[in-house]
């Protein structure tokens, strides 16, 4: 299940991508518009800034802005920053692989085979979806 952190992060990024002013967007504006608790949103945006997805500016006209065009922000990157590994079990993770303790042979494991299919399908969707795609939907 998608965490609230990731859900709110995606909503905030979409809001920033849709911002037409070209100016940094204030945390309070995003929080109010998207019904996200402001303190929680601040920690999410800080995580995205540390990952290089967002930049920030202090002061009267401060706020957060995208460091890249929305078409360059892939959902795989956002999901890994906010949610962690995309794979549902560690034995099929491409970036965070760990052998399962309870599985003597993962090549014979039915769960392993199924989870590879789930991972690959999920990656296909996330790799082919950008922030621009999210911002254009329902706008």
N, CA and C of each residue as an Amber inpcrd file, in Angstrom:
protein
   417
   0.8470000  -1.1730000   0.0000000   0.0000000   0.0000000   0.0000000
   0.8950000   1.2400000   0.0000000   0.4910000   2.2360000  -0.7310000
   1.2380000   3.4890000  -0.8150000   1.1390000   4.2460000   0.5080000
   2.2770000   4.7010000   1.0100000   2.2750000   5.4410000   2.2760000
   1.7170000   6.8470000   2.0730000   1.2600000   7.4500000   3.1660000
   0.7810000   8.8390000   3.0910000   1.9180000   9.7560000   2.6780000
   3.1250000   9.4550000   3.1290000   4.2850000  10.2630000   2.7530000
   4.4260000  10.3250000   1.2320000   4.3310000   9.1890000   0.5820000
   4.4740000   9.1470000  -0.8750000   3.2750000   9.7870000  -1.5630000
   2.0860000   9.4940000  -1.0770000   0.8820000  10.0890000  -1.6640000
   0.9430000  11.6180000  -1.5780000   1.2710000  12.1440000  -0.4130000
   1.3700000  13.5920000  -0.2430000   2.5170000  14.1730000  -1.0710000
   3.6110000  13.4380000  -1.1600000   4.7330000  13.8960000  -1.9650000
   4.3600000  14.0220000  -3.4330000   3.6410000  13.0380000  -3.9350000
   3.1960000  13.0850000  -5.3360000   2.2150000  14.2380000  -5.5640000
   1.3050000  14.4410000  -4.6110000   0.3450000  15.5470000  -4.7360000
   1.0690000  16.8960000  -4.7110000   2.0600000  17.0230000  -3.8310000
   2.8110000  18.2760000  -3.7350000   3.6280000  18.5350000  -4.9960000
   4.2920000  17.5090000  -5.5050000   5.0700000  17.6710000  -6.7310000
   4.1740000  18.0480000  -7.9000000   3.0070000  17.4330000  -7.9770000
   2.0610000  17.7620000  -9.0490000   1.6060000  19.2140000  -8.9150000
   1.3370000  19.6500000  -7.7000000   0.9220000  21.0360000  -7.4710000
   2.0120000  22.0010000  -7.9190000   3.2550000  21.7050000  -7.5610000
   4.3740000  22.5700000  -7.9510000   4.5380000  22.5650000  -9.4680000
   4.4030000  21.3980000 -10.0890000   4.5390000  21.3000000 -11.5460000
   3.4580000  22.0970000 -12.2650000   2.2770000  22.1570000 -11.6810000
   1.1700000  22.8990000 -12.2950000   1.2430000  24.4020000 -12.0350000
   2.0990000  24.8100000 -11.1230000   2.2260000  26.2250000 -10.7950000
   2.7110000  26.9820000 -12.0270000   1.9640000  27.9580000 -12.4360000
   2.2730000  28.6690000 -13.6760000   3.0850000  29.9340000 -13.4650000
   3.3140000  30.3160000 -12.2340000   4.0020000  31.5760000 -11.9670000
   5.5000000  31.5070000 -12.2450000   6.0620000  30.2970000 -12.1980000
   7.5040000  30.1700000 -12.3500000   8.2550000  30.5500000 -11.0810000
   7.5280000  30.9360000 -10.0620000   8.1020000  31.3310000  -8.7800000
   8.0520000  30.1340000  -7.8230000   8.9290000  30.1330000  -6.8050000
   8.8350000  29.0770000  -5.7960000   7.4590000  29.0740000  -5.1310000
   7.0030000  27.8890000  -4.7830000   5.6760000  27.7250000  -4.1850000
   5.8420000  27.5220000  -2.6840000   5.0690000  28.2710000  -1.9090000
   5.1430000  28.1980000  -0.4550000   4.5090000  26.9140000   0.0660000
   5.0960000  26.4000000   1.1410000   4.6120000  25.1630000   1.7620000
   3.1450000  25.3160000   2.1740000   2.8050000  26.4470000   2.7760000
   1.4370000  26.6690000   3.2330000   0.4240000  26.6540000   2.1080000
   0.8190000  27.1480000   0.9570000  -0.0800000  27.1600000  -0.2130000
  -0.3540000  25.7270000  -0.6730000   0.6940000  24.9160000  -0.7250000
   0.5260000  23.5150000  -1.1340000  -0.3200000  22.7720000  -0.1050000
   0.0380000  22.9280000   1.1710000  -0.6670000  22.2330000   2.2470000
  -2.1560000  22.5670000   2.2410000  -2.4770000  23.8530000   2.0990000
  -3.8800000  24.2670000   2.0950000  -4.6400000  23.7500000   0.8950000
  -4.0370000  23.8350000  -0.2600000  -4.6990000  23.4180000  -1.4910000
  -4.8940000  21.9080000  -1.5720000  -3.9220000  21.1610000  -1.0620000
  -3.9560000  19.7040000  -1.1920000  -4.3910000  18.9780000   0.0820000
  -4.7780000  19.7370000   1.1010000  -5.2230000  19.1590000   2.3860000
  -4.1680000  18.2220000   2.9930000  -2.9460000  18.7320000   3.0840000
  -1.8250000  17.9800000   3.6510000  -1.3750000  18.7070000   4.9230000
  -1.1930000  17.9860000   6.0260000  -0.6860000  18.6370000   7.2390000
   0.6610000  19.3200000   6.9470000   0.7600000  20.6050000   7.2840000
   1.9100000  21.4100000   6.8810000   3.2380000  20.8840000   7.4280000
   3.2860000  20.5080000   8.6890000   4.5470000  20.0170000   9.2730000
   5.0120000  18.7420000   8.5780000   4.0730000  17.8490000   8.2960000
   4.4050000  16.6140000   7.5960000   4.8920000  16.9390000   6.1810000
   4.2270000  17.8660000   5.5210000   4.6190000  18.2670000   4.1720000
   6.0320000  18.8540000   4.1720000   6.3630000  19.6250000   5.1750000
   7.7080000  20.2180000   5.2500000   8.7830000  19.1380000   5.2620000
   8.5640000  18.0530000   5.9940000   9.5580000  16.9750000   6.0400000
   9.6390000  16.2400000   4.6930000   8.5080000  16.0850000   4.0460000
   8.4830000  15.4240000   2.7290000   9.2400000  16.2650000   1.7020000
   8.9620000  17.5580000   1.6840000   9.6190000  18.4470000   0.7200000
  11.1220000  18.5300000   0.9840000  11.5030000  18.4890000   2.2420000
  12.9260000  18.4910000   2.5870000  13.6080000  17.2250000   2.0400000
  12.9410000  16.0990000   2.1660000  13.4680000  14.8400000   1.6200000
  13.6420000  14.9520000   0.1040000  12.6670000  15.5180000  -0.5710000
  12.7420000  15.6840000  -2.0310000  13.8300000  16.6870000  -2.4250000
  14.0460000  17.6830000  -1.5830000  15.1140000  18.6560000  -1.8430000
  16.4780000  17.9840000  -1.6840000  16.6420000  17.2190000  -0.6180000
  17.9150000  16.5240000  -0.3890000  18.2310000  15.5320000  -1.5010000
  17.1890000  14.9880000  -2.1250000  17.3690000  14.0380000  -3.2290000
  17.6360000  14.7450000  -4.5580000  17.5160000  16.0710000  -4.5800000
  17.7910000  16.8250000  -5.8000000  16.6080000  16.9950000  -6.7310000
  15.4420000  16.5690000  -6.3000000  14.2390000  16.7230000  -7.1330000
  13.6980000  18.1420000  -7.0210000  13.7460000  18.6910000  -5.8190000
  13.2910000  20.0550000  -5.5790000  14.4520000  20.9430000  -5.1780000
  14.2830000  22.2390000  -5.4030000  15.1680000  23.2460000  -4.8580000
  14.3310000  24.1250000  -3.9580000  14.9710000  24.9300000  -3.1330000
  14.2150000  25.8260000  -2.2660000  14.8770000  27.1850000  -2.2290000
  14.0520000  28.1600000  -1.9340000  14.5210000  29.5370000  -1.8200000
  13.9250000  30.1130000  -0.5480000  14.7530000  30.7910000   0.2410000
  14.2700000  31.4030000   1.4820000  13.8470000  32.8340000   1.2070000
  13.1150000  33.3720000   2.1540000  12.7490000  34.7770000   2.0820000
  11.3080000  35.0220000   1.7000000  11.0250000  36.2960000   1.4580000
   9.6590000  36.7580000   1.1900000   9.0210000  36.0260000   0.0040000
   9.7760000  35.8010000  -1.0270000   9.2490000  35.1160000  -2.2150000
   9.8060000  33.6960000  -2.2970000  10.0460000  33.1100000  -1.1310000
  10.6360000  31.7830000  -1.0550000   9.6240000  30.6710000  -1.2080000
  10.1450000  29.4720000  -1.2260000   9.3160000  28.2870000  -1.3630000
  10.0970000  27.2030000  -2.0740000   9.3900000  26.2550000  -2.6410000
  10.0020000  25.1320000  -3.3350000   9.7250000  25.2140000  -4.8270000
  10.6770000  24.7020000  -5.6020000  10.5510000  24.6760000  -7.0590000
  11.2030000  23.4080000  -7.5820000  10.8100000  23.0030000  -8.7770000
  11.4070000  21.8280000  -9.4110000  12.7760000  22.1770000  -9.9530000
  13.7300000  21.2970000  -9.7650000  15.0880000  21.5250000 -10.2800000
  15.2080000  21.0940000 -11.7390000  14.2560000  20.3150000 -12.2060000
  14.2400000  19.8450000 -13.5960000  12.8540000  20.0800000 -14.1660000
  12.7610000  20.0360000 -15.4830000  11.4530000  20.1160000 -16.1260000
  10.6330000  18.8970000 -15.6840000   9.3270000  19.0570000 -15.4970000
   8.4980000  17.9200000 -15.0620000   8.6440000  16.6690000 -15.9370000
   8.9480000  16.8500000 -17.2120000   9.1090000  15.6910000 -18.0990000
  10.3580000  14.8840000 -17.7750000  11.2850000  15.4520000 -17.0030000
  12.5200000  14.7560000 -16.6390000  12.4320000  14.0840000 -15.2700000
  11.3280000  14.2860000 -14.5690000  11.1650000  13.7040000 -13.2310000
  10.3960000  12.3930000 -13.3610000  11.1290000  11.2870000 -13.3140000
  10.5240000   9.9620000 -13.4690000   9.9410000   9.4850000 -12.1420000
   8.8240000   8.8080000 -12.2380000   8.1700000   8.3110000 -11.0350000
   9.0080000   7.2540000 -10.3160000   9.8760000   6.5290000 -11.0280000
  10.7590000   5.5780000 -10.3500000  11.6370000   6.3070000  -9.3430000
  12.1590000   7.4780000  -9.7190000  13.0260000   8.2380000  -8.8180000
  12.2550000   8.7450000  -7.6050000  11.0770000   9.2910000  -7.8410000
  10.2600000   9.8200000  -6.7490000   9.8650000   8.7000000  -5.7920000
   9.4260000   7.5780000  -6.3380000   8.9910000   6.4600000  -5.5000000
  10.1400000   5.9270000  -4.6510000  11.3270000   5.8120000  -5.2320000
  12.4600000   5.2830000  -4.4640000  12.8830000   6.2490000  -3.3620000
  12.7850000   7.5420000  -3.6220000  13.1420000   8.5310000  -2.5990000
  12.1450000   8.4950000  -1.4500000  10.8700000   8.4530000  -1.7650000
   9.8380000   8.5520000  -0.7330000   9.4160000   7.2100000  -0.1370000
   9.3980000   6.1800000  -0.9540000   8.8480000   4.8970000  -0.5180000
   9.9310000   3.8520000  -0.2430000  11.0850000   4.0240000  -0.8630000
  12.1380000   3.0150000  -0.7390000  12.0740000   2.0530000  -1.9050000
  12.4660000   0.7950000  -1.6970000  12.4820000  -0.1730000  -2.7900000
  11.1120000  -0.3350000  -3.4430000  11.1190000  -0.5090000  -4.7420000
   9.8780000  -0.7010000  -5.4870000   9.3990000  -2.1500000  -5.3690000
  10.3460000  -3.0830000  -5.3030000   9.9960000  -4.4970000  -5.1820000
   9.3040000  -4.7610000  -3.8400000   8.3580000  -5.6880000  -3.8620000
   7.5950000  -5.9990000  -2.6550000   8.3370000  -6.9270000  -1.7010000
   9.3060000  -7.6720000  -2.2240000  10.1430000  -8.5460000  -1.3890000
  11.6000000  -8.2990000  -1.7660000  12.5060000  -8.3990000  -0.8060000
  13.9010000  -8.0340000  -1.0750000  14.6190000  -8.9260000  -2.0850000
  14.1740000 -10.1700000  -2.2560000  14.8830000 -11.0910000  -3.1470000
  14.6820000 -10.7790000  -4.6300000  13.7920000  -9.8370000  -4.9600000
  13.6150000  -9.4470000  -6.3650000  13.9690000  -7.9780000  -6.5950000
  14.4580000  -7.3180000  -5.5700000  14.8010000  -5.9010000  -5.6960000
  16.0540000  -5.7190000  -6.5530000  15.9960000  -4.7630000  -7.4680000
  17.1390000  -4.4680000  -8.3260000  18.1930000  -3.6490000  -7.5930000
  17.7710000  -2.7980000  -6.6930000  18.7030000  -1.9030000  -5.9930000
  18.9520000  -2.2720000  -4.5340000  18.0810000  -3.0760000  -3.9440000
  18.1870000  -3.3940000  -2.5210000  18.0920000  -4.9090000  -2.2940000
  18.6860000  -5.6870000  -3.1680000  18.5670000  -7.1460000  -3.1020000
  19.0630000  -7.7130000  -1.7610000  18.2780000  -8.6400000  -1.2280000
  18.6720000  -9.4550000  -0.0830000  18.0430000 -10.8270000  -0.2710000
  18.7910000 -11.8520000   0.0330000  18.2550000 -13.2070000  -0.0450000
  17.2540000 -13.4070000   1.0920000  16.1660000 -14.0880000   0.8000000
  15.1670000 -14.3880000   1.8260000  15.6850000 -15.5180000   2.7150000
  15.5500000 -15.3420000   4.0090000  16.0260000 -16.3370000   4.9700000
  15.2640000 -17.6540000   4.8790000  14.0050000 -17.5800000   4.5120000
  13.1560000 -18.7720000   4.5310000  13.0830000 -19.4950000   3.1870000
  13.9610000 -19.1280000   2.2440000  13.8690000 -19.6950000   0.9010000
  15.1930000 -20.3620000   0.5160000  15.2020000 -21.6890000   0.4320000
  16.4490000 -22.3790000   0.0920000  16.8910000 -22.1760000  -1.3630000
  15.9430000 -22.0110000  -2.2870000  16.2810000 -21.8390000  -3.7060000
  15.2900000 -20.8770000  -4.3400000  15.6880000 -19.6260000  -4.4900000
  14.7490000 -18.6240000  -5.0210000  14.3480000 -18.8920000  -6.4630000
  15.1400000 -19.6480000  -7.1980000  14.7850000 -19.9640000  -8.5880000
  13.6470000 -20.9860000  -8.6680000  13.4110000 -21.7160000  -7.5970000
  12.3110000 -22.6740000  -7.5300000  11.1130000 -22.1160000  -6.7590000
  11.2640000 -20.9290000  -6.2370000  10.2360000 -20.3440000  -5.3640000
   9.1220000 -19.6950000  -6.1880000   7.8940000 -20.1190000  -5.9480000
   6.7540000 -19.5610000  -6.6860000   6.5090000 -18.0980000  -6.3240000
   6.7560000 -17.7290000  -5.0790000   6.5810000 -16.3360000  -4.6560000
   7.5980000 -15.4520000  -5.3810000   8.8300000 -15.9220000  -5.4830000
   9.8900000 -15.1720000  -6.1680000   9.5040000 -14.8960000  -7.6240000
   9.0460000 -15.9300000  -8.3040000   8.6630000 -15.7750000  -9.7260000
   7.5150000 -14.7750000  -9.8790000   6.5260000 -14.8780000  -9.0200000
   5.3900000 -13.9550000  -9.0680000   5.8330000 -12.5210000  -8.7980000
   6.6700000 -12.3410000  -7.7860000   7.1120000 -11.0010000  -7.4040000
   8.0130000 -10.3550000  -8.4700000   8.7190000 -11.1560000  -9.2530000
   9.4860000 -10.6060000 -10.3790000   8.5280000 -10.0110000 -11.4020000
   7.4360000 -10.7160000 -11.6780000   6.4400000 -10.1960000 -12.6190000
   5.8010000  -8.9160000 -12.0930000   5.4700000  -8.8990000 -10.8050000
   4.8710000  -7.7050000 -10.1900000   5.8610000  -6.5360000 -10.2610000
   7.1170000  -6.7950000  -9.8990000   8.1540000  -5.7520000  -9.9520000
   8.3110000  -5.2060000 -11.3590000   8.4130000  -6.1000000 -12.3350000
   8.6310000  -5.6600000 -13.7160000   7.4550000  -4.8520000 -14.2490000
   6.2500000  -5.2570000 -13.9170000   5.0640000  -4.5090000 -14.3540000
   5.0120000  -3.1360000 -13.7010000   5.3120000  -3.1010000 -12.4100000
   5.3180000  -1.8290000 -11.6850000   6.3870000  -0.9010000 -12.2420000
   7.5800000  -1.4430000 -12.4630000   8.6700000  -0.6270000 -13.0240000
   8.3140000  -0.0770000 -14.3970000   7.6480000  -0.8710000 -15.1980000
   7.2540000  -0.4120000 -16.5410000   6.3560000   0.8210000 -16.4380000
   5.3890000   0.7620000 -15.5570000   4.4770000   1.8980000 -15.3740000
   5.2410000   3.1120000 -14.8370000   6.0420000   2.9140000 -13.7920000
   6.7310000   4.0350000 -13.1600000   7.8060000   4.6380000 -14.0590000
   8.5250000   3.8000000 -14.8160000   9.5540000   4.3100000 -15.7260000
   8.9570000   5.1110000 -16.8800000   7.7410000   4.7480000 -17.2500000
   7.0960000   5.4190000 -18.3840000   6.1600000   6.5430000 -17.9590000
   6.2050000   6.9140000 -16.7070000   5.3700000   8.0050000 -16.2030000
   6.2690000   9.0740000 -15.5910000   6.0380000  10.3090000 -15.9950000
   6.8080000  11.4260000 -15.4500000   5.8820000  12.3480000 -14.6660000
   6.4840000  13.2860000 -13.9850000   5.6990000  14.2810000 -13.2600000
   4.8440000  15.0920000 -14.2340000   5.3540000  15.3160000 -15.4050000
   4.5650000  16.0320000 -16.4190000   3.2770000  15.2730000 -16.7340000
   3.3540000  13.9510000 -16.8270000   2.1590000  13.1370000 -17.0740000
   1.1260000  13.3440000 -15.9660000   1.5760000  13.3410000 -14.7100000
   0.6600000  13.5630000 -13.5930000   0.0610000  14.9570000 -13.6250000
   0.8890000  15.9470000 -13.9420000   0.4360000  17.3380000 -13.9410000
  -0.5650000  17.6120000 -15.0540000  -0.4560000  16.8880000 -16.1490000
  -1.3640000  17.1110000 -17.2790000  -2.7110000  16.4440000 -17.0840000
  -2.7600000  15.3810000 -16.2770000  -4.0240000  14.6900000 -16.0200000
  -4.8880000  15.5520000 -15.1120000  -6.1520000  15.6120000 -15.4150000
  -7.1470000  16.3350000 -14.6100000  -6.8180000  17.8210000 -14.4330000
  -5.9570000  18.3700000 -15.2730000  -5.6410000  19.7950000 -15.0760000
  -6.5420000  20.6680000 -15.9120000
